[in-house]
């Protein structure tokens, strides 16, 4: 093309046909930092415009747990460099992450933050997490930024490789190199890496891959980073934190079980008083200005219904704060809401969306397993729920109940394998983190296409009991007792 040409330069050329749209700058040099930016997820940042008004802890709430988290981050010499916080859906994990991220940012200890979101395709998988972390830490030090850019220029296909290779190439190696050169002081470098909502990363195998990458790249190397990760207690994180031999993070991680360790009841009560009174003062409805609104009775009803989970209180606040309506009337709607009244109002719409998403995912995962032989996940869950509710004090043990309704040994554990953020088993019986989740299962209006009627449950249990009686006569008394007590 340029035969016999002399004395000319080619500048600012873009090679359209090269992989990954590799950017070529002056003097034919790949622009590594520009390529890195193109592979980051800005929506995942703690201060992203896409996350406008993210959930965070209200003043004077979650004080104890916030102090524990911040103290752990500030203790650079602490032996455990990974903190895993697990908790029920709606327990306030993301609000705590956001609050801690803002505090760390304010005191210049935030190295990077990544907030997963199942509904955002730019941050619901592993595609952008390593480049986003690398970009944020690179912005804290020009030498590190240059080292990361050079790593991209050396391997412009890095963004299509496994995240362990990405982490080693874009974070571990550049950081070590700059520290060794004396251009970066590891003792003062912003060292907190925050990752929120691991359960919102699509695919259990992807969640497990990220945990493995954190272990082998960030924990096994001599790096100053302290990683704070939050997630619902689903399979990927539970299996790594178990004390059995396969739980490879059990000894390495500081584990906070949020729903077990911290009772948020008092904080929820303060939150509701403060928020509702503030709404009332700003309302055009003069009833809301009275010091008698809201009533203590209404607040206590809401606190009980919240079951220690902040998402219920936050949902109530969002519903009552609708500006086009009276907060007094809308609060009365929430307090007096029943399934029969539901056709006119949707006070728990946001909460129900969360429940439907979790339940749909769990249904898909359960029914995809061949060993379940086409069993109806929703029907079996409702059977266990009704057993737990009707007989909560003297209820039939879940394992024995499994046998009667045709599940294999440990069937209730498989059934709830992906519902650990909503249900748990105590004294071998099903229990609910949220009272409202059980109410959701009871309401066709709220559960919508996921609803299973009590009639269907009765028919299924009756049929199962009759089959057991035909197989074994000794089941007659137990089956009769079950049918009488359950229905």
Buried (B, 14 or more C-beta within 10 A) or exposed (E): EEEEEEEEEEEEEEEEEEEBEBBBBEEEEBBBBEBBBEBBBBBBBBBBEBBEEBBBBBEEBBEEBBEBBBEBBBEBEEEBBBBBBBBBBBBBBBBBBBBBBBBBBEEEBBBBBBBBBBEBEBBBBBBBBBBBBBBBBBBBBEBBBBBBBBBBBEBBEBBEEEBBBBBBBBBBBBBBBBBEEEBBEBEEBBBBBBBBBBBBBBEBEBBBBBBBBBBBBBBEBEBBBBBBBBBBBBBBBBBBBEEEEEBBBBEBBBBBBBBEEBEBEEBBBBBBBBBBBBBBEEBEBEEBBEEEBBEEEBBEBBBEBBBBBBBBBBBBBBBBBEEEBBBBEBBBBBBEBEEEEBEEBBBBEEBBEBBBBBBEBBBEBBBEEEEBEEBBBBBBBBBBBBBBBEBEEEBBBBBEBBBBBBBEEEBBEBBBBBBBBBBBBEEEBBEBBBBBBBBBBBBBBBBEEBBBEEEBBBEBBBEBBEBBBEEEEEBEEBBEEBBEEBE
